[in-house]
Amino acid sequence: MLRAVRAFKQNNPAWTDVKVVVIDKRFTELKLLQEEFPCASVILCHFHVIDYLKREVSKKDYGFSAFEKMHIKNIMMVVVRAEYESLFESYVSALKKLRAGKPPFLDYFTDNWLNCKEQWRTFERGNIPHLDNNTNNRLVPVWMQRRTC
């Protein structure tokens, strides 16, 4: 990844104009991109955030019924897409009430997502020039090919 970023910077004199980098949640890439593009906001792809959360909810470890899984997945989508902090807080509160008797998922969500919420909450993106592009999903096939090289 570092070689690709350095090649990009070497071949693009205007690389300092990069304002936003959208990534999935790979912490090694996150740190590298924050270091290599210090003036850019590094944000998480909404598609991947929702996908990760849905997959986590689906794990048998949490003991969710099919009904609970459906509702928690729906709550996770609105949590990510909340347009105001007050909505975000009310959705997280609803999630906490729904999961009151089973804390492991809340622990996972708190430890892995609430600690980096400024990178994936919709309303946090209001001052970032992302042009309503909240996903890198169109680029995933290209990067998968590059990673195997």
C-alpha positions as YAML, in Angstrom:
chain: A
units: angstrom
residues:
- id: 1
  name: MET
  ca: [0.00, 0.00, 0.00]
- id: 2
  name: LEU
  ca: [2.79, 2.40, 0.87]
- id: 3
  name: ARG
  ca: [4.39, 1.85, -2.54]
- id: 4
  name: ALA
  ca: [1.09, 2.62, -4.28]
- id: 5
  name: VAL
  ca: [0.56, 5.81, -2.26]
- id: 6
  name: ARG
  ca: [4.11, 6.98, -2.84]
- id: 7
  name: ALA
  ca: [3.79, 6.28, -6.59]
- id: 8
  name: PHE
  ca: [0.54, 8.26, -6.64]
- id: 9
  name: LYS
  ca: [2.19, 11.19, -4.89]
- id: 10
  name: GLN
  ca: [5.25, 11.07, -7.13]
- id: 11
  name: ASN
  ca: [3.15, 11.06, -10.31]
- id: 12
  name: ASN
  ca: [0.57, 13.61, -9.15]
- id: 13
  name: PRO
  ca: [2.08, 16.95, -8.18]
- id: 14
  name: ALA
  ca: [-1.33, 18.12, -6.95]
- id: 15
  name: TRP
  ca: [-1.57, 15.30, -4.38]
- id: 16
  name: THR
  ca: [-1.55, 17.92, -1.64]
- id: 17
  name: ASP
  ca: [-4.98, 19.00, -2.90]
- id: 18
  name: VAL
  ca: [-6.50, 15.66, -1.85]
- id: 19
  name: LYS
  ca: [-9.13, 16.54, 0.75]
- id: 20
  name: VAL
  ca: [-10.88, 13.21, 1.38]
- id: 21
  name: VAL
  ca: [-9.84, 9.57, 1.31]
- id: 22
  name: VAL
  ca: [-12.60, 6.96, 1.66]
- id: 23
  name: ILE
  ca: [-11.50, 3.54, 2.92]
- id: 24
  name: ASP
  ca: [-12.87, 0.37, 4.44]
- id: 25
  name: LYS
  ca: [-11.87, -0.34, 8.04]
- id: 26
  name: ARG
  ca: [-8.30, -1.57, 7.72]
- id: 27
  name: PHE
  ca: [-6.38, 0.05, 10.53]
- id: 28
  name: THR
  ca: [-3.00, -0.38, 8.88]
- id: 29
  name: GLU
  ca: [-4.25, 1.53, 5.85]
- id: 30
  name: LEU
  ca: [-5.96, 4.12, 8.04]
- id: 31
  name: LYS
  ca: [-2.77, 5.10, 9.84]
- id: 32
  name: LEU
  ca: [-0.70, 5.05, 6.66]
- id: 33
  name: LEU
  ca: [-3.17, 7.25, 4.78]
- id: 34
  name: GLN
  ca: [-3.45, 9.70, 7.67]
- id: 35
  name: GLU
  ca: [0.34, 10.01, 7.68]
- id: 36
  name: GLU
  ca: [0.75, 10.24, 3.90]
- id: 37
  name: PHE
  ca: [-2.17, 12.65, 3.37]
- id: 38
  name: PRO
  ca: [-1.99, 14.87, 6.47]
- id: 39
  name: CYS
  ca: [-4.34, 17.52, 5.04]
- id: 40
  name: ALA
  ca: [-7.03, 15.02, 4.01]
- id: 41
  name: SER
  ca: [-9.93, 13.65, 6.03]
- id: 42
  name: VAL
  ca: [-9.82, 9.86, 6.06]
- id: 43
  name: ILE
  ca: [-13.36, 8.53, 6.35]
- id: 44
  name: LEU
  ca: [-14.82, 5.05, 6.36]
- id: 45
  name: CYS
  ca: [-16.90, 3.73, 3.48]
- id: 46
  name: HIS
  ca: [-20.56, 3.49, 4.52]
- id: 47
  name: PHE
  ca: [-21.06, 0.29, 2.52]
- id: 48
  name: HIS
  ca: [-18.26, -1.42, 4.43]
- id: 49
  name: VAL
  ca: [-19.29, -0.04, 7.83]
- id: 50
  name: ILE
  ca: [-22.84, -1.33, 7.39]
- id: 51
  name: ASP
  ca: [-21.57, -4.63, 5.96]
- id: 52
  name: TYR
  ca: [-19.18, -5.18, 8.90]
- id: 53
  name: LEU
  ca: [-21.89, -4.35, 11.43]
- id: 54
  name: LYS
  ca: [-24.47, -6.62, 9.77]
- id: 55
  name: ARG
  ca: [-21.97, -9.50, 9.67]
- id: 56
  name: GLU
  ca: [-21.13, -8.97, 13.33]
- id: 57
  name: VAL
  ca: [-24.81, -8.96, 14.32]
- id: 58
  name: SER
  ca: [-25.24, -12.25, 12.41]
- id: 59
  name: LYS
  ca: [-22.66, -14.08, 14.51]
- id: 60
  name: LYS
  ca: [-24.04, -16.86, 16.68]
- id: 61
  name: ASP
  ca: [-21.88, -15.73, 19.62]
- id: 62
  name: TYR
  ca: [-24.39, -13.03, 20.54]
- id: 63
  name: GLY
  ca: [-27.38, -15.37, 20.74]
- id: 64
  name: PHE
  ca: [-29.70, -13.09, 18.78]
- id: 65
  name: SER
  ca: [-32.97, -14.49, 17.50]
- id: 66
  name: ALA
  ca: [-33.82, -13.91, 13.83]
- id: 67
  name: PHE
  ca: [-36.23, -11.19, 14.94]
- id: 68
  name: GLU
  ca: [-33.55, -9.45, 17.02]
- id: 69
  name: LYS
  ca: [-31.01, -9.68, 14.20]
- id: 70
  name: MET
  ca: [-33.42, -8.04, 11.78]
- id: 71
  name: HIS
  ca: [-34.14, -5.15, 14.14]
- id: 72
  name: ILE
  ca: [-30.54, -4.63, 15.21]
- id: 73
  name: LYS
  ca: [-29.39, -4.59, 11.58]
- id: 74
  name: ASN
  ca: [-32.03, -1.96, 10.81]
- id: 75
  name: ILE
  ca: [-30.95, 0.11, 13.81]
- id: 76
  name: MET
  ca: [-27.31, -0.13, 12.71]
- id: 77
  name: MET
  ca: [-28.21, 1.25, 9.28]
- id: 78
  name: VAL
  ca: [-30.00, 4.27, 10.75]
- id: 79
  name: VAL
  ca: [-27.21, 4.79, 13.29]
- id: 80
  name: VAL
  ca: [-24.70, 5.10, 10.44]
- id: 81
  name: ARG
  ca: [-26.98, 7.30, 8.34]
- id: 82
  name: ALA
  ca: [-28.29, 9.59, 11.09]
- id: 83
  name: GLU
  ca: [-28.24, 13.16, 9.80]
- id: 84
  name: TYR
  ca: [-28.09, 14.82, 13.23]
- id: 85
  name: GLU
  ca: [-26.25, 14.02, 16.43]
- id: 86
  name: SER
  ca: [-29.52, 13.96, 18.38]
- id: 87
  name: LEU
  ca: [-30.86, 11.26, 16.02]
- id: 88
  name: PHE
  ca: [-27.62, 9.32, 16.31]
- id: 89
  name: GLU
  ca: [-27.82, 9.42, 20.11]
- id: 90
  name: SER
  ca: [-31.46, 8.32, 20.13]
- id: 91
  name: TYR
  ca: [-30.70, 5.37, 17.80]
- id: 92
  name: VAL
  ca: [-27.74, 4.30, 19.95]
- id: 93
  name: SER
  ca: [-29.99, 4.60, 23.01]
- id: 94
  name: ALA
  ca: [-32.59, 2.38, 21.30]
- id: 95
  name: LEU
  ca: [-29.88, -0.16, 20.54]
- id: 96
  name: LYS
  ca: [-28.79, -0.13, 24.19]
- id: 97
  name: LYS
  ca: [-32.37, -0.67, 25.38]
- id: 98
  name: LEU
  ca: [-32.90, -3.48, 22.90]
- id: 99
  name: ARG
  ca: [-29.68, -5.17, 24.04]
- id: 100
  name: ALA
  ca: [-29.99, -4.44, 27.77]
- id: 101
  name: GLY
  ca: [-29.84, -8.12, 28.73]
- id: 102
  name: LYS
  ca: [-27.04, -9.09, 26.34]
- id: 103
  name: PRO
  ca: [-24.07, -6.73, 26.64]
- id: 104
  name: PRO
  ca: [-21.43, -8.46, 24.44]
- id: 105
  name: PHE
  ca: [-22.62, -6.83, 21.21]
- id: 106
  name: LEU
  ca: [-22.76, -3.42, 22.89]
- id: 107
  name: ASP
  ca: [-19.22, -3.99, 24.13]
- id: 108
  name: TYR
  ca: [-18.11, -4.81, 20.58]
- id: 109
  name: PHE
  ca: [-19.91, -1.78, 19.16]
- id: 110
  name: THR
  ca: [-18.53, 0.56, 21.82]
- id: 111
  name: ASP
  ca: [-14.95, -0.73, 21.58]
- id: 112
  name: ASN
  ca: [-14.75, -0.97, 17.80]
- id: 113
  name: TRP
  ca: [-17.08, 1.68, 16.42]
- id: 114
  name: LEU
  ca: [-17.99, 4.38, 18.90]
- id: 115
  name: ASN
  ca: [-14.31, 5.14, 19.44]
- id: 116
  name: CYS
  ca: [-13.93, 6.17, 15.78]
- id: 117
  name: LYS
  ca: [-17.45, 7.47, 15.09]
- id: 118
  name: GLU
  ca: [-16.21, 10.74, 13.55]
- id: 119
  name: GLN
  ca: [-14.97, 8.64, 10.62]
- id: 120
  name: TRP
  ca: [-18.29, 7.03, 9.71]
- id: 121
  name: ARG
  ca: [-21.25, 9.05, 11.02]
- id: 122
  name: THR
  ca: [-23.14, 10.73, 8.20]
- id: 123
  name: PHE
  ca: [-23.64, 14.05, 9.95]
- id: 124
  name: GLU
  ca: [-19.87, 14.31, 10.60]
- id: 125
  name: ARG
  ca: [-19.36, 14.61, 6.84]
- id: 126
  name: GLY
  ca: [-21.14, 17.92, 6.43]
- id: 127
  name: ASN
  ca: [-17.93, 19.93, 6.22]
- id: 128
  name: ILE
  ca: [-16.01, 17.40, 4.11]
- id: 129
  name: PRO
  ca: [-16.07, 17.76, 0.30]
- id: 130
  name: HIS
  ca: [-17.08, 14.15, -0.40]
- id: 131
  name: LEU
  ca: [-19.63, 15.06, -3.13]
- id: 132
  name: ASP
  ca: [-22.16, 12.64, -1.58]
- id: 133
  name: ASN
  ca: [-19.81, 9.76, -2.31]
- id: 134
  name: ASN
  ca: [-19.83, 7.76, 0.91]
- id: 135
  name: THR
  ca: [-18.50, 4.51, -0.50]
- id: 136
  name: ASN
  ca: [-15.38, 3.15, -2.13]
- id: 137
  name: ASN
  ca: [-17.25, 0.05, -3.23]
- id: 138
  name: ARG
  ca: [-16.84, 0.85, -6.92]
- id: 139
  name: LEU
  ca: [-13.06, 0.66, -6.42]
- id: 140
  name: VAL
  ca: [-12.90, -2.58, -4.44]
- id: 141
  name: PRO
  ca: [-12.47, -4.92, -7.46]
- id: 142
  name: VAL
  ca: [-9.59, -2.77, -8.76]
- id: 143
  name: TRP
  ca: [-7.79, -2.76, -5.40]
- id: 144
  name: MET
  ca: [-8.31, -6.49, -4.93]
- id: 145
  name: GLN
  ca: [-6.45, -7.05, -8.21]
- id: 146
  name: ARG
  ca: [-3.66, -4.66, -7.13]
- id: 147
  name: ARG
  ca: [-3.21, -6.34, -3.76]
- id: 148
  name: THR
  ca: [-2.52, -9.68, -5.40]
- id: 149
  name: CYS
  ca: [0.27, -8.22, -7.56]
...
